[in-house]
Protein backbone atom coordinates (compact mmCIF):
# COMPACT_ATOMS: atom_id res chain seq x y z
CA UNK A 1 0.00 0.00 0.00
CA UNK A 2 2.92 2.36 0.62
CA UNK A 3 3.91 1.89 -3.02
CA UNK A 4 0.32 2.49 -4.14
CA UNK A 5 -0.41 5.82 -2.44
CA UNK A 6 1.21 9.09 -3.62
CA UNK A 7 4.80 9.80 -2.62
CA UNK A 8 5.01 11.26 0.89
CA UNK A 9 1.59 9.90 1.88
CA UNK A 10 0.92 7.20 4.45
CA UNK A 11 -1.64 4.40 3.81
CA UNK A 12 -3.19 5.35 7.13
CA UNK A 13 -4.02 8.77 5.63
CA UNK A 14 -6.49 7.10 3.29
CA UNK A 15 -8.14 5.19 6.12
CA UNK A 16 -8.33 8.21 8.46
CA UNK A 17 -9.92 10.31 5.72
CA UNK A 18 -12.26 7.42 4.91
CA UNK A 19 -13.42 7.25 8.54
CA UNK A 20 -14.10 10.99 8.53
CA UNK A 21 -16.04 10.72 5.27
CA UNK A 22 -18.32 8.12 6.85
CA UNK A 23 -19.01 10.16 9.96
CA UNK A 24 -17.70 13.65 10.60
CA UNK A 25 -17.57 15.35 13.96
CA UNK A 26 -15.48 12.59 15.55
CA UNK A 27 -12.90 13.34 18.18
CA UNK A 28 -9.23 12.72 17.58
CA UNK A 29 -9.25 10.01 20.25
CA UNK A 30 -12.30 8.28 18.76
CA UNK A 31 -10.65 7.99 15.36
CA UNK A 32 -7.43 6.70 16.97
CA UNK A 33 -9.39 4.07 18.92
CA UNK A 34 -11.30 2.91 15.85
CA UNK A 35 -8.14 2.52 13.82
CA UNK A 36 -5.95 1.06 16.58
CA UNK A 37 -3.43 3.87 16.13
CA UNK A 38 -1.66 5.03 19.27
CA UNK A 39 -2.06 8.63 20.38
CA UNK A 40 1.47 9.76 19.50
CA UNK A 41 1.28 8.37 15.95
CA UNK A 42 -2.22 9.80 15.47
CA UNK A 43 -1.10 13.30 16.48
CA UNK A 44 1.74 13.19 13.93
CA UNK A 45 -0.54 11.89 11.17
CA UNK A 46 -3.15 14.56 11.85
CA UNK A 47 -0.50 17.30 12.06
CA UNK A 48 0.54 16.43 8.52
CA UNK A 49 -3.01 16.04 7.20
CA UNK A 50 -3.87 19.40 8.69
CA UNK A 51 -0.74 21.04 7.26
CA UNK A 52 -1.67 19.96 3.71
CA UNK A 53 -5.27 21.09 4.14
CA UNK A 54 -7.04 17.72 4.27
CA UNK A 55 -8.32 17.96 7.85
CA UNK A 56 -9.31 20.73 10.24
CA UNK A 57 -8.95 20.25 14.01
CA UNK A 58 -11.08 22.38 16.31
CA UNK A 59 -11.48 22.36 20.06
CA UNK A 60 -14.54 20.45 21.22
CA UNK A 61 -16.89 23.04 22.71
CA UNK A 62 -18.23 20.38 25.08
CA UNK A 63 -14.77 19.25 26.18
CA UNK A 64 -11.91 21.72 25.72
CA UNK A 65 -9.37 18.94 26.29
CA UNK A 66 -10.31 17.18 23.03
CA UNK A 67 -10.42 18.03 19.33
CA UNK A 68 -13.18 17.55 16.76
CA UNK A 69 -12.01 16.59 13.27
CA UNK A 70 -13.57 17.84 10.06
CA UNK A 71 -12.73 16.69 6.54
CA UNK A 72 -12.04 19.55 4.10
CA UNK A 73 -13.06 19.58 0.42
CA UNK A 74 -9.38 18.89 -0.39
CA UNK A 75 -9.50 15.88 1.91
CA UNK A 76 -12.59 14.52 0.16
CA UNK A 77 -10.92 15.04 -3.21
CA UNK A 78 -7.83 13.18 -1.96
CA UNK A 79 -9.90 10.15 -0.95
CA UNK A 80 -11.54 10.06 -4.38
CA UNK A 81 -8.18 10.46 -6.15
CA UNK A 82 -6.47 7.77 -4.06
CA UNK A 83 -9.30 5.25 -4.33
CA UNK A 84 -8.18 3.74 -7.69
CA UNK A 85 -4.55 3.71 -6.50
CA UNK A 86 -5.43 1.84 -3.33
CA UNK A 87 -7.64 -0.53 -5.32
CA UNK A 88 -4.67 -1.28 -7.59
CA UNK A 89 -2.48 -1.98 -4.55
CA UNK A 90 -5.13 -4.31 -3.18
CA UNK A 91 -5.32 -6.13 -6.52
CA UNK A 92 -1.54 -6.62 -6.53
CA UNK A 93 -1.61 -7.93 -2.95
CA UNK A 94 -4.35 -10.48 -3.66
CA UNK A 95 -3.18 -11.45 -7.16
CA UNK A 96 -2.22 -15.03 -6.09
CA UNK A 97 -5.84 -15.70 -5.06
CA UNK A 98 -8.85 -16.48 -7.19
CA UNK A 99 -11.74 -14.01 -6.69
CA UNK A 100 -13.72 -16.56 -4.66
CA UNK A 101 -10.63 -17.29 -2.53
CA UNK A 102 -10.16 -13.60 -1.82
CA UNK A 103 -13.78 -13.32 -0.73
CA UNK A 104 -13.42 -16.39 1.48
CA UNK A 105 -10.24 -15.00 3.05
CA UNK A 106 -12.01 -11.73 3.82
CA UNK A 107 -14.94 -13.61 5.35
CA UNK A 108 -12.61 -15.61 7.61
CA UNK A 109 -10.66 -12.52 8.66
CA UNK A 110 -13.89 -10.69 9.51
CA UNK A 111 -14.86 -13.61 11.77
CA UNK A 112 -11.71 -12.84 13.74
CA UNK A 113 -12.85 -9.20 13.92
CA UNK A 114 -16.54 -9.41 14.82
CA UNK A 115 -16.91 -5.71 15.65
CA UNK A 116 -14.96 -4.31 12.70
CA UNK A 117 -17.87 -3.69 10.36
CA UNK A 118 -19.76 -1.87 13.11
CA UNK A 119 -16.75 0.32 13.81
CA UNK A 120 -15.73 0.90 10.21
CA UNK A 121 -18.70 0.79 7.85
CA UNK A 122 -16.70 2.39 5.01
CA UNK A 123 -14.92 0.70 2.12
CA UNK A 124 -11.42 0.19 3.66
CA UNK A 125 -12.87 -2.28 6.15
CA UNK A 126 -13.68 -4.54 3.20
CA UNK A 127 -10.12 -4.63 1.89
CA UNK A 128 -7.99 -7.74 2.38
CA UNK A 129 -4.90 -5.74 3.33
CA UNK A 130 -6.75 -3.75 5.96
CA UNK A 131 -8.36 -6.88 7.40
CA UNK A 132 -4.98 -8.64 7.55
CA UNK A 133 -3.44 -5.77 9.50
CA UNK A 134 -6.27 -5.63 12.03
CA UNK A 135 -6.52 -9.41 12.47
CA UNK A 136 -2.78 -9.56 13.09
CA UNK A 137 -3.00 -6.64 15.55
CA UNK A 138 -5.91 -8.18 17.46
CA UNK A 139 -4.20 -11.57 17.79
CA UNK A 140 -0.87 -10.00 18.75
CA UNK A 141 -2.51 -7.96 21.49
CA UNK A 142 -4.36 -10.99 22.79
CA UNK A 143 -1.18 -13.09 22.80
CA UNK A 144 0.76 -10.26 24.45
CA UNK A 145 -1.80 -10.04 27.24
CA UNK A 146 -1.84 -13.79 27.85
CA UNK A 147 1.96 -14.03 27.86
CA UNK A 148 2.19 -11.08 30.25
CA UNK A 149 0.36 -13.19 32.81
CA UNK A 150 3.42 -15.44 33.00
CA UNK A 151 5.82 -12.50 32.85
CA UNK A 152 6.82 -12.78 29.19
CA UNK A 153 6.37 -10.79 26.00
CA UNK A 154 6.03 -12.07 22.45
CA UNK A 155 9.56 -10.96 21.63
CA UNK A 156 10.82 -13.08 24.56
CA UNK A 157 8.81 -16.08 23.37
CA UNK A 158 10.11 -15.72 19.82
CA UNK A 159 13.72 -15.61 21.02
CA UNK A 160 13.29 -18.58 23.38
CA UNK A 161 11.50 -20.67 20.75
CA UNK A 162 14.13 -19.89 18.11
CA UNK A 163 17.01 -20.73 20.44
CA UNK A 164 15.32 -24.05 21.20
CA UNK A 165 14.78 -24.69 17.50
CA UNK A 166 18.46 -24.02 16.71
CA UNK A 167 19.31 -26.52 19.42
CA UNK A 168 22.90 -25.42 20.02
CA UNK A 169 24.76 -22.32 21.22
CA UNK A 170 24.46 -19.67 18.54
CA UNK A 171 25.58 -16.10 17.98
CA UNK A 172 23.43 -13.06 18.56
CA UNK A 173 23.71 -12.32 14.84
CA UNK A 174 22.40 -15.76 13.88
CA UNK A 175 19.44 -15.40 16.22
CA UNK A 176 18.63 -11.96 14.80
CA UNK A 177 18.84 -13.35 11.28
CA UNK A 178 16.52 -16.26 12.11
CA UNK A 179 14.00 -13.79 13.58
CA UNK A 180 14.41 -11.33 10.69
CA UNK A 181 15.27 -8.65 13.26
CA UNK A 182 17.93 -5.97 13.41
CA UNK A 183 20.92 -7.07 15.48
CA UNK A 184 20.61 -4.01 17.72
CA UNK A 185 16.95 -4.81 18.41
CA UNK A 186 17.99 -8.13 19.93
CA UNK A 187 20.15 -6.53 22.62
CA UNK A 188 17.33 -5.43 25.00
CA UNK A 189 15.50 -8.75 24.47
CA UNK A 190 18.57 -10.74 25.39
CA UNK A 191 19.30 -8.39 28.30
CA UNK A 192 15.82 -9.21 29.66
CA UNK A 193 16.26 -12.95 29.20
CA UNK A 194 19.72 -12.95 30.71
CA UNK A 195 18.60 -10.89 33.72
CA UNK A 196 15.93 -13.51 34.38
CA UNK A 197 18.42 -16.35 33.82
CA UNK A 198 16.42 -17.69 30.89
CA UNK A 199 19.43 -17.62 28.58
CA UNK A 200 23.18 -17.29 28.91
CA UNK A 201 25.46 -15.06 26.87
CA UNK A 202 29.06 -16.14 26.88
CA UNK A 203 32.00 -15.14 24.75
CA UNK A 204 32.32 -17.38 21.71
CA UNK A 205 35.53 -19.36 22.16
CA UNK A 206 36.07 -19.30 18.39
CA UNK A 207 35.63 -15.53 18.13
CA UNK A 208 36.00 -13.48 21.31
CA UNK A 209 34.30 -10.51 19.67
CA UNK A 210 30.99 -12.38 19.59
CA UNK A 211 28.67 -13.97 22.13
CA UNK A 212 27.33 -17.53 22.13
CA UNK A 213 23.75 -17.84 23.36
CA UNK A 214 22.08 -20.84 24.89
CA UNK A 215 18.89 -21.61 26.80
CA UNK A 216 19.16 -22.36 30.51
CA UNK A 217 16.99 -24.89 32.30
CA UNK A 218 14.88 -21.97 33.54
CA UNK A 219 14.57 -20.78 29.93
CA UNK A 220 13.40 -24.20 28.79
CA UNK A 221 10.76 -24.21 31.54
CA UNK A 222 9.63 -20.69 30.58
CA UNK A 223 9.38 -21.75 26.94
CA UNK A 224 7.20 -24.75 27.85
CA UNK A 225 4.88 -22.46 29.83
CA UNK A 226 4.73 -19.96 26.94
CA UNK A 227 3.94 -22.74 24.47
CA UNK A 228 0.94 -23.72 26.60
CA UNK A 229 -0.24 -20.09 26.48
CA UNK A 230 0.24 -19.81 22.71
CA UNK A 231 -1.62 -23.10 22.12
CA UNK A 232 -4.53 -21.65 24.07
CA UNK A 233 -4.40 -18.49 21.92
CA UNK A 234 -4.54 -20.63 18.79
CA UNK A 235 -7.41 -22.65 20.22
CA UNK A 236 -9.27 -19.35 20.55
CA UNK A 237 -8.79 -18.78 16.82
CA UNK A 238 -10.07 -22.30 16.09
CA UNK A 239 -13.09 -21.61 18.29
CA UNK A 240 -13.94 -18.54 16.19
CA UNK A 241 -13.35 -20.22 12.83
CA UNK A 242 -13.87 -23.94 13.56
CA UNK A 243 -11.10 -26.38 12.66
CA UNK A 244 -11.94 -26.39 8.94
CA UNK A 245 -11.96 -22.59 8.84
CA UNK A 246 -8.63 -22.34 10.61
CA UNK A 247 -7.04 -24.78 8.16
CA UNK A 248 -8.52 -22.90 5.24
CA UNK A 249 -7.24 -19.58 6.60
CA UNK A 250 -3.73 -21.04 6.84
CA UNK A 251 -3.98 -22.34 3.28
CA UNK A 252 -5.12 -19.00 1.89
CA UNK A 253 -2.52 -17.02 3.82
CA UNK A 254 0.21 -19.39 2.60
CA UNK A 255 -0.98 -18.95 -0.98
CA UNK A 256 -1.17 -15.19 -0.52
CA UNK A 257 2.39 -15.01 0.85
C-alpha positions in Angstrom: 0.0 0.0 0.0 2.9 2.4 0.6 3.9 1.9 -3.0 0.3 2.5 -4.1 -0.4 5.8 -2.4 1.2 9.1 -3.6 4.8 9.8 -2.6 5.0 11.3 0.9 1.6 9.9 1.9 0.9 7.2 4.4 -1.6 4.4 3.8 -3.2 5.3 7.1 -4.0 8.8 5.6 -6.5 7.1 3.3 -8.1 5.2 6.1 -8.3 8.2 8.5 -9.9 10.3 5.7 -12.3 7.4 4.9 -13.4 7.3 8.5 -14.1 11.0 8.5 -16.0 10.7 5.3 -18.3 8.1 6.8 -19.0 10.2 10.0 -17.7 13.6 10.6 -17.6 15.3 14.0 -15.5 12.6 15.5 -12.9 13.3 18.2 -9.2 12.7 17.6 -9.2 10.0 20.2 -12.3 8.3 18.8 -10.6 8.0 15.4 -7.4 6.7 17.0 -9.4 4.1 18.9 -11.3 2.9 15.9 -8.1 2.5 13.8 -6.0 1.1 16.6 -3.4 3.9 16.1 -1.7 5.0 19.3 -2.1 8.6 20.4 1.5 9.8 19.5 1.3 8.4 15.9 -2.2 9.8 15.5 -1.1 13.3 16.5 1.7 13.2 13.9 -0.5 11.9 11.2 -3.1 14.6 11.9 -0.5 17.3 12.1 0.5 16.4 8.5 -3.0 16.0 7.2 -3.9 19.4 8.7 -0.7 21.0 7.3 -1.7 20.0 3.7 -5.3 21.1 4.1 -7.0 17.7 4.3 -8.3 18.0 7.8 -9.3 20.7 10.2 -9.0 20.2 14.0 -11.1 22.4 16.3 -11.5 22.4 20.1 -14.5 20.5 21.2 -16.9 23.0 22.7 -18.2 20.4 25.1 -14.8 19.3 26.2 -11.9 21.7 25.7 -9.4 18.9 26.3 -10.3 17.2 23.0 -10.4 18.0 19.3 -13.2 17.5 16.8 -12.0 16.6 13.3 -13.6 17.8 10.1 -12.7 16.7 6.5 -12.0 19.5 4.1 -13.1 19.6 0.4 -9.4 18.9 -0.4 -9.5 15.9 1.9 -12.6 14.5 0.2 -10.9 15.0 -3.2 -7.8 13.2 -2.0 -9.9 10.1 -1.0 -11.5 10.1 -4.4 -8.2 10.5 -6.2 -6.5 7.8 -4.1 -9.3 5.3 -4.3 -8.2 3.7 -7.7 -4.5 3.7 -6.5 -5.4 1.8 -3.3 -7.6 -0.5 -5.3 -4.7 -1.3 -7.6 -2.5 -2.0 -4.6 -5.1 -4.3 -3.2 -5.3 -6.1 -6.5 -1.5 -6.6 -6.5 -1.6 -7.9 -3.0 -4.3 -10.5 -3.7 -3.2 -11.4 -7.2 -2.2 -15.0 -6.1 -5.8 -15.7 -5.1 -8.9 -16.5 -7.2 -11.7 -14.0 -6.7 -13.7 -16.6 -4.7 -10.6 -17.3 -2.5 -10.2 -13.6 -1.8 -13.8 -13.3 -0.7 -13.4 -16.4 1.5 -10.2 -15.0 3.0 -12.0 -11.7 3.8 -14.9 -13.6 5.4 -12.6 -15.6 7.6 -10.7 -12.5 8.7 -13.9 -10.7 9.5 -14.9 -13.6 11.8 -11.7 -12.8 13.7 -12.8 -9.2 13.9 -16.5 -9.4 14.8 -16.9 -5.7 15.7 -15.0 -4.3 12.7 -17.9 -3.7 10.4 -19.8 -1.9 13.1 -16.7 0.3 13.8 -15.7 0.9 10.2 -18.7 0.8 7.9 -16.7 2.4 5.0 -14.9 0.7 2.1 -11.4 0.2 3.7 -12.9 -2.3 6.2 -13.7 -4.5 3.2 -10.1 -4.6 1.9 -8.0 -7.7 2.4 -4.9 -5.7 3.3 -6.8 -3.8 6.0 -8.4 -6.9 7.4 -5.0 -8.6 7.5 -3.4 -5.8 9.5 -6.3 -5.6 12.0 -6.5 -9.4 12.5 -2.8 -9.6 13.1 -3.0 -6.6 15.5 -5.9 -8.2 17.5 -4.2 -11.6 17.8 -0.9 -10.0 18.7 -2.5 -8.0 21.5 -4.4 -11.0 22.8 -1.2 -13.1 22.8 0.8 -10.3 24.4 -1.8 -10.0 27.2 -1.8 -13.8 27.9 2.0 -14.0 27.9 2.2 -11.1 30.2 0.4 -13.2 32.8 3.4 -15.4 33.0 5.8 -12.5 32.8 6.8 -12.8 29.2 6.4 -10.8 26.0 6.0 -12.1 22.4 9.6 -11.0 21.6 10.8 -13.1 24.6 8.8 -16.1 23.4 10.1 -15.7 19.8 13.7 -15.6 21.0 13.3 -18.6 23.4 11.5 -20.7 20.8 14.1 -19.9 18.1 17.0 -20.7 20.4 15.3 -24.0 21.2 14.8 -24.7 17.5 18.5 -24.0 16.7 19.3 -26.5 19.4 22.9 -25.4 20.0 24.8 -22.3 21.2 24.5 -19.7 18.5 25.6 -16.1 18.0 23.4 -13.1 18.6 23.7 -12.3 14.8 22.4 -15.8 13.9 19.4 -15.4 16.2 18.6 -12.0 14.8 18.8 -13.4 11.3 16.5 -16.3 12.1 14.0 -13.8 13.6 14.4 -11.3 10.7 15.3 -8.7 13.3 17.9 -6.0 13.4 20.9 -7.1 15.5 20.6 -4.0 17.7 16.9 -4.8 18.4 18.0 -8.1 19.9 20.1 -6.5 22.6 17.3 -5.4 25.0 15.5 -8.7 24.5 18.6 -10.7 25.4 19.3 -8.4 28.3 15.8 -9.2 29.7 16.3 -13.0 29.2 19.7 -13.0 30.7 18.6 -10.9 33.7 15.9 -13.5 34.4 18.4 -16.4 33.8 16.4 -17.7 30.9 19.4 -17.6 28.6 23.2 -17.3 28.9 25.5 -15.1 26.9 29.1 -16.1 26.9 32.0 -15.1 24.7 32.3 -17.4 21.7 35.5 -19.4 22.2 36.1 -19.3 18.4 35.6 -15.5 18.1 36.0 -13.5 21.3 34.3 -10.5 19.7 31.0 -12.4 19.6 28.7 -14.0 22.1 27.3 -17.5 22.1 23.8 -17.8 23.4 22.1 -20.8 24.9 18.9 -21.6 26.8 19.2 -22.4 30.5 17.0 -24.9 32.3 14.9 -22.0 33.5 14.6 -20.8 29.9 13.4 -24.2 28.8 10.8 -24.2 31.5 9.6 -20.7 30.6 9.4 -21.8 26.9 7.2 -24.7 27.9 4.9 -22.5 29.8 4.7 -20.0 26.9 3.9 -22.7 24.5 0.9 -23.7 26.6 -0.2 -20.1 26.5 0.2 -19.8 22.7 -1.6 -23.1 22.1 -4.5 -21.6 24.1 -4.4 -18.5 21.9 -4.5 -20.6 18.8 -7.4 -22.7 20.2 -9.3 -19.3 20.5 -8.8 -18.8 16.8 -10.1 -22.3 16.1 -13.1 -21.6 18.3 -13.9 -18.5 16.2 -13.3 -20.2 12.8 -13.9 -23.9 13.6 -11.1 -26.4 12.7 -11.9 -26.4 8.9 -12.0 -22.6 8.8 -8.6 -22.3 10.6 -7.0 -24.8 8.2 -8.5 -22.9 5.2 -7.2 -19.6 6.6 -3.7 -21.0 6.8 -4.0 -22.3 3.3 -5.1 -19.0 1.9 -2.5 -17.0 3.8 0.2 -19.4 2.6 -1.0 -19.0 -1.0 -1.2 -15.2 -0.5 2.4 -15.0 0.8 
